[in-house]
Amino acid sequence: MSELRAAGSLDVIGALRAERDAFVGLLAALEPAEWELPTECPAWSVKGVALHVLGDDFSLLSRQRDSATNSLELMAQEKPGWDFRRLLDGFNEAWVHRASFMSTRLVRELLELTGQLTSDFYAAVDPDVLGEPVFFVGPAPAPYWMIAAREYAERWIHHLQVARATAREGPVQIPLVAPAVAAIMRGFPAAMAALPAPPGEAVSFVLDGSGEAWTVVNEDGGWRLYDGVDANAAVRLGLSPETAAGLFSRGLDRETILSKLEPTGDANLGTAVRDGLAAVFARTE
């Protein structure tokens, strides 16, 4: 291997603040009718997505910062027998519906405030202290640096959804794309568990123009993530910031993904990686 380091913690505090500033700025530029435009989230308008982001902020500040009862625990009392996904979706739908009375000005003002409060909290908390699980990484409690990175990636995805719905510029600049991709990459070892490859086989993902890269290596039958690029990787896949943003926010259909991703190296493994990315991240109609 070359240029590889064990995947370390991520510092997304600056990105959290920059993305929220950009998101609030985008919302401030919208005409009233644009708030009602549909988005890729089938049940939600632009305003609905903004309210969802705001609800996430309220929830994380309450349960993570202030140790209040988790909203899903309260939801489970009302809906016994519902699994985690159904509880989460149910809570999100109920929140967006009940908060829809808010004015768009108030939504913007609250998002600006909660953006500051959440970034301040993540800047103050010990990044290595364990908190709640980040389920796309694994079921075990995650350190707070990973929790903050997950929150950043979700905000970035919703920002892109609103930008596409309103034909505005989204957060596709490298300083905003790179931390989101780095966060999502932390889930790749689990996501690639079923991908067949000989021990020692490596797949490198490179974010073009950024100097950022990540490599997943099959070690003793399990994949492990490294920061950096392996010059001898069996497969290398370069991603432009625009392609990475569209792919990881599920803004591209399957055929577009297949046409934009051009892995080099081992053809069979490269095709399997490309097809796997299309299967997981393709936009659903």
N, C-alpha and C positions, 0 to 999 in steps of 0.2 A: 504494500500500500504506500501511497505518497500523499502528503499534505492533509492527512486526516487527523482529526481530534475527536475524542469522545464527545458526543453531543452534550453541550453544557447548558447552563441556565440562560434565559433570554431576559433582556432588559427592554421592556416595551413602554416605559413611562413617557418618554418623549413622543413616541408614536401615538400613544393614547391621546395626548394633548393635541398634537397636530391634526390627527384625524377628526377629533371632535370639533375643532375650530373650523375645519374645512366642511364638515357636515352641516354645522349650524349656518355657515356661510351659504352653502347650497340651498338650504331651506329658506333662508332669508330672501333669496333671489326669486323664489317661486311666485307665480301669479296665483290668485285664489283657486282658479279652476284646476291648476296643476296638482294641488294637494289631493284632489279626488281622482287622479289618474290611476288606472289599475297597475299593479306590479306583478312580478313573477311569483309572489306569494298569493295564491289564487283568491283568498278571502279578504286580502288587505289592499287598500289604496295606499298612495304615498303617505297620507296622514296615518293610516293604520300601521305602516312599518315604523314611522317615527315614534308613534305611541308604544309600539312593542319595544323599541330600543330604550325608551324612557322607563317602561315597566321593568326591563332588565336592570337598569341602574338602581331603581328603587329597591328591587329584590336583593341585589348583591350588597348594597349598602346596609340593608336591614339584617340580612342573615350572616354576612361575612364580617362587616365592620362592627355591627352592634349586637351580634349573637341573638337576634330575634328568632322566633319560630319560623322555620322554612315554610314558604307559601305552599309548597307541594304537600307538606304534612297536613296543613289545614284543608287543602283540596282533597286529600285522601280521606279525611274524616267525613266529608260530604259525599265522596264517591268511593266507597269501599270496594275493593276488588279490581280497581283500575291499575294497570301497570304504569311504570315510570313514564313512558312515552305518551300514553293517553292522558295522564295527569298533567304533564308539561304542556301538551297541546291544548288541553282544556283550560288550564290557567291562562295561557297566553290569549286564547280566543276571548275568554271572559273579560280579561283586563282591557284588551283593545276595544271591545264593545262598550264596556262601562265607562271608559275614559274618553269616548268619542265626543263628549260634550265640550271638551276643552277647546279653546280658541287656538288657532295656529300660532299666534304670537306667544301665548302662554307655553305651548309645547316647545317652541324654540328657546324661550327664556329658561324653562326648566331643564332642557337638555344642556344648555350652557352651564348651568349650576351643577347638575349631577355629573357632568363631565369633569368639572374641576374637583368635586368631592371624591369621585372614584379614583382619579389619578393621584390625588393627594393620599388616599388610603393605601393604594398599591405602592406608592413611593415610601410610605412609612412602615409598612408591615415587613417583618423579616421574610425575605423571599424564599428561604429554605424551610420555613415552618410549614407543616402539612395542614391542608384544609380539606375541601371536598374533592371527590374524584373528578377527573376530566375524562369523560367516558370514551372519547375517541382514542385516547392514549391507553386507558386500562381502568379497571374497577377500583384500584387502590387509591387511598387519599393522595392527592397531588400537592407538591410544594406550591407556594403562592406565586412564584414566578411563572409557573405553568398555568395557574388559574388566571392570572392577569393576561397572559398571552392568549389564552382561549377567549377571554372577553374582547381583547383587541381584534382577533380574527373574526369574531361574530359581528362586531360593529362594522368592520371593514366590508364584510359581505353585504350587510344591509345597506350601507352607504352606496355600494355599487348597484344594488337593486334599484334604489331611488334614482341614482344618476341615469341608469338605462331607461327607466320609466319616463323621465322628464327630458331626455336627450341633453343632459348636462355632462360636463366633464366629471369623471369619477376619480377615486384615489388610485390612479395607476402610476404615480411617480414612484421611483425605486425606494425612497425612504419610507413610503407607506406600504408598498407591496412586499418588500423583503421581510419585515417582521411577521406579517400575516402568513407568508409561505413557510417561514421558519417554524411558526407555531403549528401549522397544519402538518408539516413534515414530522413532528414529534409523534404523530399517529401512524406514520407509514409502516413501522415494524409490525404493528398489529394488523394493519390493513393488508400487508403483503404475506401474511402467515400461510396462506394457501397457495402462494406462487411457487411452483417447483423450480428449484435451481440447485446445482451442486454446492456443497460446503465451500466457502471462500469466494463464491461468486458475488460481484458487487455491481450496483447500479448507482450512477452518479447523476444528480439533477443540478443543473446550473442555471441560475437566474442571470440572463445575459446583461452585460453592462454594469453589474452590481458588485462583482467580486465575491458574491455569496454563492455557496454550493453546499449540497448535502449528499451523502452517500449512504446507501443502505446495503449492508453486507450480510450474507447468509452465514451465520456462525453456529456450528453444531446443531443444525436443523432449525434455528430461529434467526430471524432478521434483527440486526442491530443498527441503529442510526449513528452516523458520524457527521460532524461538521467538516466541510471541505470536499475536495474532489479527488478521486482516485485515478491517477493517470493510466492505470492498468484495468480500469473497470470494464466488465464485460459489455455493459451498456452505458452510454452517456446520452442524456436528454437535455438539450438546451431549451429554455423558455424565455421568450421576451416578456417584459413586465406586463404588456397588454394581454398576451396570451395567458400568462399565469393568473392575472386578475379575472379574466373571463372564465378560465377553467375552474379555479378553486372557489369561485362564487356561483358556480353552476349557471353561468350565463351563456354557455355555448352548447349547441346540440351535438349529438354524437358524430355526425358526419364532419362537422367543422373541427371537432377535436381531432379526429383521425387525420384530417388534412393538414392541421397545423403542427402536430407532434411528429417529429422526424428523428427517432432514436437512431444512434449509430452504434456499431459493434455487432454483437451476437444477434442475428436476425430473429431467431425464435424467441429469445428472452425479451428482446426489444419490442416485438409485436405483442407479447403477453403483457408487458408493462403498459404499453400504449392502450391496448384494449381494456385493461383493468382500470386505467384512469378514466377512459370513456364510460365504462360501466358504472363507476362510482359517481363521477362528477357531471355527467351530461345533463343538460337541462331537460326537465320533464314538461311535456305540454299539458 
